[in-house]
Amino acid sequence: MKAWQITRLGAPADALRWTELDEPVAGTGQLVVRVRAAAANFPDVLMCRGEYQIRPELPFTPGVELCGEVIAADPRAGGEFEIGDRVIGVTSMPHGAFAELAVVNAREVFPAPAVLEDPQAAAFHIGYQTGWFGLHHRARLQRGETLLVHAAAGGVGSAAVQLGKAAGARVIAVVGGADKAEIARAQGADIVVDRTVEDFVGVVRAVTAGHGADVIYDPVGGETYTRSTKCIAFDGRIVVVGFAAGVVQAPALNHALVKNYSILGLHWGLYRQHRYRAVREAHDALVELADKGLVSPVIDSTIPLADLPGALTRLGAGDTVGRVIVRP
Ligand SMILES: NC(=O)c1ccc[n+]([C@@H]2O[C@H](COP(=O)([O-])OP(=O)(O)OC[C@H]3O[C@@H](n4cnc5c(N)ncnc54)[C@H](OP(=O)(O)O)[C@@H]3O)[C@@H](O)[C@H]2O)c1
């Protein structure tokens, strides 16, 4: 089968090799799936560079998220899925999604929502699950509260905007550029701040009459995090989602004390290990929202598998909106 492989770490354009590989086999509790669509995630870029918290042994095929069709199942996979089923979820390294065939753990995939076509279904797992756990389990977002989302036109951010609106919050979206501002508006954001021309701190203070944002969802980190502490509300919650800016902030805890806000770490992958039932329930709740048309993944573009390196380069540079979808 055709697949991308990483044999040495580096920028995506240098690290990825277009290869012919033997078809993978299902290990204990695993399924082999034919990839119908794979969604490019920021962690795919970080994995190419060797900068992600998970560092698979070389060589490996990257691609953390997909929509696929089951073509083989280990007998110990629990029997929930049959050959031909359409599933979404995360892959099991070294057999990632940027290939014709991939391997998944049966416990880490779920039935693909019937209402979503393959490209959107492929993008409906990581960003939405992360948003669900960040906003509901960690931040306990309440109807009527103000939610600020950074990188709000990105994969994780656009999902958080939609989920925030679905939960009845007033959503302020922060984005880097006019095109991204349009995307955030189209997702239902009440107020959109283009960070390239406006300071979000001043806008948040102005539109909340000095109260600040009750919840801040931050996939960017670094200076963006630090500025967020200037407009977090009393009793507010900042969800630390990621460090797309490339800088891991070292927050001043005396500031959290004197302003009375919480800093909440979020590692969604750990819920898969420790709270399987909650992940399953979140999937069901998310499918219900998709069925009602309240959430729907933003797609930047759908490209052939062979064009992957350019797409990951754009993603790493912050030049994509929603998800780039790759199809074998
Ligand atoms: N905690 C978890 O469990 C979890 C789960 C999934 C993903 N994540 C993390 O969430 C973050 C977002 O992931 P994603 O796949 O959805 O990516 P993404 O948001 O689609 O892309 C990253 C966005 O970050 C913003 N950004 C700001 N400074 C940047 C810089 N120096 N370089 C690149 N981008 C920059 C850009 O948006 P603007 O220009 O609009 O600011 C860019 O579009 C990543 O850090 C990822 O690792 C965490």
Ligand as a Chemical Component Dictionary entry (heavy atoms), coordinates in Angstrom:
data_LIG
# 
_chem_comp.id                   LIG 
_chem_comp.type                 NON-POLYMER 
_chem_comp.pdbx_formal_charge   0 
_chem_comp.three_letter_code    LIG 
# 
loop_
_chem_comp_atom.comp_id 
_chem_comp_atom.atom_id 
_chem_comp_atom.alt_atom_id 
_chem_comp_atom.type_symbol 
_chem_comp_atom.charge 
_chem_comp_atom.model_Cartn_x 
_chem_comp_atom.model_Cartn_y 
_chem_comp_atom.model_Cartn_z 
_chem_comp_atom.pdbx_ordinal 
LIG N1  N1  N 0  -4.982 19.484 25.106 1  
LIG C1  C1  C 0  -5.394 18.563 24.250 2  
LIG O1  O1  O 0  -5.858 17.495 24.651 3  
LIG C2  C2  C 0  -5.297 18.871 22.788 4  
LIG C3  C3  C 0  -6.006 18.110 21.852 5  
LIG C4  C4  C 0  -5.897 18.452 20.499 6  
LIG C5  C5  C 0  -5.085 19.534 20.109 7  
LIG N2  N2  N 1  -4.387 20.218 21.068 8  
LIG C6  C6  C 0  -3.545 21.369 20.716 9  
LIG O2  O2  O 0  -4.393 22.402 20.243 10 
LIG C7  C7  C 0  -3.639 23.272 19.415 11 
LIG C8  C8  C 0  -4.422 23.540 18.143 12 
LIG O3  O3  O 0  -4.454 22.362 17.346 13 
LIG P1  P1  P 0  -5.156 22.334 15.916 14 
LIG O4  O4  O 0  -4.792 21.052 15.289 15 
LIG O5  O5  O -1 -6.578 22.677 16.054 16 
LIG O6  O6  O 0  -4.377 23.523 15.146 17 
LIG P2  P2  P 0  -5.014 24.870 14.594 18 
LIG O7  O7  O 0  -5.643 25.596 15.727 19 
LIG O8  O8  O 0  -5.853 24.551 13.421 20 
LIG O9  O9  O 0  -3.721 25.659 14.106 21 
LIG C9  C9  C 0  -2.976 26.419 15.014 22 
LIG C10 C10 C 0  -3.488 27.879 15.107 23 
LIG O10 O10 O 0  -2.797 28.521 16.162 24 
LIG C11 C11 C 0  -2.660 29.894 15.877 25 
LIG N3  N3  N 0  -1.274 30.332 16.081 26 
LIG C12 C12 C 0  -0.890 31.362 16.865 27 
LIG N4  N4  N 0  0.430  31.509 16.824 28 
LIG C13 C13 C 0  0.916  30.554 15.999 29 
LIG C14 C14 C 0  2.233  30.212 15.544 30 
LIG N5  N5  N 0  3.327  30.880 15.986 31 
LIG N6  N6  N 0  2.386  29.173 14.684 32 
LIG C15 C15 C 0  1.316  28.476 14.261 33 
LIG N7  N7  N 0  0.029  28.752 14.669 34 
LIG C16 C16 C 0  -0.157 29.786 15.523 35 
LIG C17 C17 C 0  -3.108 30.116 14.438 36 
LIG O11 O11 O 0  -4.417 30.682 14.477 37 
LIG P3  P3  P 0  -4.630 32.295 14.529 38 
LIG O12 O12 O 0  -3.765 32.857 13.449 39 
LIG O13 O13 O 0  -6.080 32.462 14.274 40 
LIG O14 O14 O 0  -4.216 32.726 15.895 41 
LIG C18 C18 C 0  -3.190 28.708 13.870 42 
LIG O15 O15 O 0  -4.145 28.592 12.853 43 
LIG C19 C19 C 0  -2.276 22.588 19.200 44 
LIG O16 O16 O 0  -1.340 23.181 20.064 45 
LIG C20 C20 C 0  -2.549 21.158 19.589 46 
LIG O17 O17 O 0  -1.377 20.486 20.000 47 
LIG C21 C21 C 0  -4.491 19.901 22.373 48 
# 
loop_
_chem_comp_bond.comp_id 
_chem_comp_bond.atom_id_1 
_chem_comp_bond.atom_id_2 
_chem_comp_bond.value_order 
_chem_comp_bond.pdbx_ordinal 
LIG N1  C1  SING 1  
LIG C1  O1  DOUB 2  
LIG C1  C2  SING 3  
LIG C2  C3  SING 4  
LIG C2  C21 DOUB 5  
LIG C3  C4  DOUB 6  
LIG C4  C5  SING 7  
LIG C5  N2  DOUB 8  
LIG N2  C6  SING 9  
LIG N2  C21 SING 10 
LIG C6  O2  SING 11 
LIG C6  C20 SING 12 
LIG O2  C7  SING 13 
LIG C7  C8  SING 14 
LIG C7  C19 SING 15 
LIG C8  O3  SING 16 
LIG O3  P1  SING 17 
LIG P1  O4  DOUB 18 
LIG P1  O5  SING 19 
LIG P1  O6  SING 20 
LIG O6  P2  SING 21 
LIG P2  O7  DOUB 22 
LIG P2  O8  SING 23 
LIG P2  O9  SING 24 
LIG O9  C9  SING 25 
LIG C9  C10 SING 26 
LIG C10 O10 SING 27 
LIG C10 C18 SING 28 
LIG O10 C11 SING 29 
LIG C11 N3  SING 30 
LIG C11 C17 SING 31 
LIG N3  C12 SING 32 
LIG N3  C16 SING 33 
LIG C12 N4  DOUB 34 
LIG N4  C13 SING 35 
LIG C13 C14 SING 36 
LIG C13 C16 DOUB 37 
LIG C14 N5  SING 38 
LIG C14 N6  DOUB 39 
LIG N6  C15 SING 40 
LIG C15 N7  DOUB 41 
LIG N7  C16 SING 42 
LIG C17 O11 SING 43 
LIG C17 C18 SING 44 
LIG O11 P3  SING 45 
LIG P3  O12 DOUB 46 
LIG P3  O13 SING 47 
LIG P3  O14 SING 48 
LIG C18 O15 SING 49 
LIG C19 O16 SING 50 
LIG C19 C20 SING 51 
LIG C20 O17 SING 52 
# 
